[in-house]
Amino acid sequence: MVRDVKLSDLEKLRDAIAVNYAKSAVHRAVTQSKAMLSWAWKFNATASGLEDVQYEWWTRWSFEYQTNERTRTPSVEEIARTLVIAEKFTHLAEGEHETYPGTLGALWGVCLTAQRSGAFLLLRPDRLFDAAKVERKLRGWKIANWTAQEMKGGKDGGRPHSLPIPPEALKILLKFYSRSGGRSKWMFTGRDPAKHITQAALNLLMYRLQGRVYDHTVKQKSDRKGKPGPRPKPKKERPDLFALYGIERWTPHDCRRTITTLLDDKRLGGAATAILGHKTSTGKTKEREKLAPVTEQHYNQSQKIGLKAEGMALWVKTLLSAYTKELRKFRDLRPDRRAAA
């Protein structure tokens, strides 16, 4: 019974988990269990048998654990080079379909806009509006729009978000939309034009480029310290193209740090904040230089189209310039191709 549990019981449980599982699993078990006990003590003391407990003694139950830093800020050149190899190597293993045009378009789109992929993949052609109606100087631009429900929620809930997209970026997105059939209500589709691709599909593309797709039905002896069970074997034989082309591993979400770094260096931190949809802090800093604190993840209700356009123009120009350079110097570096040459 919960009322009979002692600290010694919890410590034995913690130590038993540590024998068979990784440190992260032990940390998760301890943290979640403490939260459950605190919830029972505060809100269901009688039902849980904890009505006579005077304080939350289980908070003494601890496990020393420190998470590893996983954030990455890929260079503009690395992002551009990734786009090149994603286009050049659409067929990565025998017996697998080629990368869908919609998936490539989505990768391009996330890189060009630095939006969170969850909301960005909900983009629809009928939600691209003429930007010149808002800002005359934005002739040829479109404004992509997402509702509050489509945007990431949180303590304050989702906020509507609009993003001006330059003609050069639009041309690329519409090219892949056309290759996908050009009839779907979604901008980025896979095999089924009635459905948009998912975040999982976009992540899977990145994994495939890194040779990291595994088949969990095929096992081999595990050599992972602290990890139970056998290690899965690679699903197909494929090269690690990131390693081959000198690209450190990164995720689509990491583009957000890259654009922030670039625009902040150009005194356009405020534009980065607006593009990413971060809530700005108050102060006397000039609007175009104002950068939202990292901890603030809420969306700004003021759309600031002109400010966003200034940042987007610079970012898209920089990325496409890097892409052109990477495309020009591209060579097939796969071992079998180099041997044949």
Order of alpha helices (4+ residues) and beta strands (2+ residues): alpha-alpha-alpha-alpha-alpha-alpha-beta-beta-beta-alpha-alpha-beta-beta-alpha-alpha-alpha-alpha-alpha
